[in-house]
Amino acid sequence: MLKLPEIKVGIVAVSRDCFPVTLSKERKERVVKEYGKGLYNCSVVVENEKDVLAALEELKRAEVNALVVYLGNFGPEAPETMLAQKFGGPVMFAAATEESKEDLVQGRGDAYCGMLNASYNLNLRGIRAYIPEYPVGTASEVAAMIRDFSKIARAIVGVKKLKVFSFGPRPKDFFACNAPIKALYDLGVEIEENSELDLFEAFHAHKDDKRIPALVAEMEGELGEGNCYPGILPKLAQYEITLLDWYESHLGASEFGVFANKCWPAFQTQFGFVPCYVNGRLAARGIPVACETDIYGALTEFILECVSDAPAMLLDINNTVPADLAKEVENYRITDLFMGFHCGNGSPCLLKKPKMKYQLIMKRSLEPDGEPDITRGTLEGEIADGKVTLFRLQSGADTRLKAYVAEGEVLDLPTHTFGTVGVFAVHEMGRFYRHVLIENNFPHHAGVARGNVGKALFEVLKLLGVANVGTPRPANCLYPDENPF
């Protein structure tokens, strides 16, 4: 089970006092019925400031942590936005559409107009609320909006209660992973930076831990026939227990945590293994472990897991697809294709026939002549085909946040190479690569989630205040810096 925020969404109807309050009540009840189980139905209809206080008290008792403010009629612009301001968590605004030509006198709510005033007052109060692309709808349409909002809210709640644990300085010649951490504090994320020696000491303190044999047995069951190097499992189990114990004892005032750990080259010579398999296993539990001390990569993975409700990966946007392989692909040009790769950090559930292997690139330099020993620990296999979303949240030298979101797919196509790897396809990837990734100085690490979740990610970024968000543009829509000739 993923260790992610549990979201309890509540809905509060609001009503302008010169409109029938029954209009808001009845329309809200229809939304609740359409949504089904899981939506808390607040008994207070907010018409004034005292109602705001009563609603907030009820929502607190019910442990609601994401709020829908529903305009069943025009709505009271000051109280409804005060409710959003004082709630303290993610808030969505939606409004009711008119229902019948037979009821446009006493039954007309004018919520279409009310949403305009609500947005104006939200801006006055400096509130970032989620407003759907078309926020006025029928009961079933608003219920669908709320389902989208629940995924967005989980990411917002998670980020505000997150701590990033890092071990070791970010590697030399990987400056792309080295970004200022001030923007983390701007988001409300805590950061605990530690030395590799702290991790080394904690690892050795777990030598002969009584939990190791049971965890080794669990790993053996997970790997099955893919357990090519069983001798390395005790060390990997010791390392996993070390990280989980650190997580529990250092979480402090935060509720969720992720890791960004130095993983080479001294890691292999001192710890005696490659940590990739453990990284993937923890990601499957909602505790991503980013490679190469990539702090923003760890945050990226966590957000992806919140919106997709599934394990995510951190992959290199790694290499082109050779022409003799690309010719096997239909509906994409060769520049739409690339290979996503990493040493072996994919969760087993994301790979086809995963196998415990060794890190070939490290072996070339660390133990070139013998059988693999200290370079064992990768989980290799081709990434399962299907829809995916690429995402990265990053800070730059100016400490401002920027991001990109792209939807695509992993193709059912043999890669003929090693590692955790797959052939990715994104329409107009070549232009996106040049005018978003390169132009905006994004690092080589990309977060990858199963499914197309770009819609939710885009809204999460808006609520987090990220203004610079790059997305792929169709061929007839140029990027600002793209040469038109």
Secondary structure, 3 states (H helix, E strand, C coil): CCCCCCCCEEEEEECCCCCCHHHHHHHHHHHHHHHCCCEEECCCCECCHHHHHHHHHHHHHCCCCEEEEEECCCCCHHHHHHHHHHHCCCEEEEEECCCCHHHCCCCCCCHHHHHHHHHHHHHHCCCCCECCCCCEECHHHHHHHHHHHHHHHHHHHHHHCEEEEEECCCCCCCHHHCCCCHHHHHHCCEEEEECHHHHHHHHHHCCCCCCHHHHHHHHHHHHHHHCCCHHHHHHHHHHHHHHHHHHHHHCCCCCEEEEEECCCCHHHHHHCCCCHHHHHHHHCCCCCEEHHHCHHHHHHHHHHHHHHCCCEEEEEEEECCCHHHHCCCCCCCHHHEEEEEECCECCHHHEEEEEEEECHHHHHHHCCCCCCCCCEEEEEEEECCEEEEEEEEEECCCCCEEEEEEEEEECCCCCCCCCEEEEEECCCHHHHHHHHHHCCCCCCEEEEEECCCHHHHHHHHHHCCCCEEECCCCCCCCCCCCCCC
